[in-house]
Amino acid sequence: MSSDFPYCKISGKQIEFLNGKLLEIPKEYRKRGDEVNIQCFYKNLISKDVNSLVYGIDPFGFNYIIANNFCYVGLLFEGDNTSVFNNNRKKYSNYIFDKKLIIGLVEKERNLESFYEYVPIEIVTQNIHELRNLNSKISSNIDLLLNISEEDDWGTSFERSEENLKKIYVGSRLIKFILDNIKFYIPNYIEDLKIDYSRSFVVHKSLYKIVQIFKNDFKKKKSDISLDGKSFKKISGDKEVFEIVIMLLIENALKYSNDPTSIPPKVAIKEENNILLITISSFGNIIPEHEKSKLFSRGFRSTVHNSKVDGTGMGLHNAYKILKHFHSEVSYSTQIENSLIGWNNFTIKCSKIF
Amino acid sequence: MNWLKNLITKESEPIKEFTTEDFETVKFKARIALVDDEEILHVKRLQKEGYSIVDYSDIDNVDEFIRKKYNVVILDIQGIGRKIAGSSEGWGLLKYLKDECPHMVIIMFTGADWSITKYQDLAKQADLFIGKDLEYLDFKSKLDSAIRIAFSPKFHFELEKKNLLKNISNADSLRQIEEIIYKYGRDKKRALKEIRKISTNPSVIQSTDNLLSIINSILDLS
């Protein structure tokens, strides 16, 4: 382990004094002759099983602070007074800190070390991988039970399936969606996506599938999302990546609908001058004019939603970035200007269709 | 006599990529191996549909595996290849296979993005990636993409081009070799005769000979 500040730890039978990343250990701790005294002092201190935070002044006139065997040394807290301490203040002006600040930092470090508050990122990523792997087992088994052998048969096969099979399928797809969203936090993940343009897919089929997934989700109050329009146009790329965009926008529409049960979101597809337009609309608070330009920015949350619905402000941003891989873009519009409530429309424009 | 006529006509045809229609038949002749220590249900479905896919839980003897001349190999990352590659597991296997047979199309079968980041230099050698949690139809579509690459004369020529460039400094000669391969490639003897007019360098002849063998083994499938 390393620390920002000088610290000590038990190494065999000895106490070892180590440099911090920000400050080196004061040279007094390296002086021969004073070793026995300081070793005894810190051995005695560290060997005590202390859970609470303890701080004081050591024989060298520096402050120490210890919690759970983790011990900062060689610091100078503002306000403490002894003659040695005052000499050190003149010599080590960079080592003077506010006591509260250091206590806060040590507590944070102790909590991290002891896993009081945070789960280490390696454990999270490793377990996400395991979850993804296990979800793939559910997914492949349910695929087999649904017996969908061709993309064209997806709708009929899904519809004629038993309700509990549909639920398992939907559950597995929604788990995948959550795990995919976590991946998007990896720096440059979306930018670095390698899309296979030798593949192509019919956009309408993807829309239909995602609408079915959300229509069969686990809410007691169902939202009867409509899908209007028909198109056989295809675009190039990986279908499953494009479907994430549709999931992000429909999830967004459901989340920000005032009442998705009585006024459900609408999905529409149409062709216009060899351009494919997909619109996902929800009835709710209208995005104010001055916020429209920031809507697809990373982490942006509209003032009309941020106090009412939880969110990260990442969904629209991710959708916007993924669509670039499909030579497509998404824009926001509303039918009624200067109104507080109405239809919020997110339109995807796919220009490279065939 | 018809077979002879067909053979002569075929041999005089230039080399082309498979049409979509031809590919739908020929894809079932691709030799595919999946290496994963866990059971993958998609394999049985693919076999049922007619794909020639062999399911391995690990590779014990990598040289014997290479001798089976798979067109496409789907490699898991964790839990395989420890005997050969130690802790780099599937990534180490990828390196070994790509170093030994660069013409083999390799798909890494993983959902572990942290691992791709950690082994990014090795990951660059992979031809494709398939997420572990893809639905069957998407998995199949990705596999078809890999077979399309493995059956593409262009893919194999581009790989061999790197070897040719080590022995040919003249860009015109390389272009001429490419033209000969595409024009006479189905008739290996004739193609090699024409290439010898451009270069007598044994490495160039060896390289084009290998390339023509690979391409013809693919074209013979149709």
Interface residues (C-beta under 8 A of the other chain):
Chain A: T125 Q126 H129 R132 N133 N135 S136 K137 S139 S140 N141 D143 L144 I148 S149 E150 E151 W154 S172 K176 L179 K183 I186 Y189 K194 D196 S198 R199 D238 K239 E240
Chain B: E38 I40 L41 H42 R45 E49 G111 A112 D113 W114 S115 T117 L128 F129 G131 K132 D133 L134 E135 Y136 L137 D138 S141 K142 S145 R148 I149
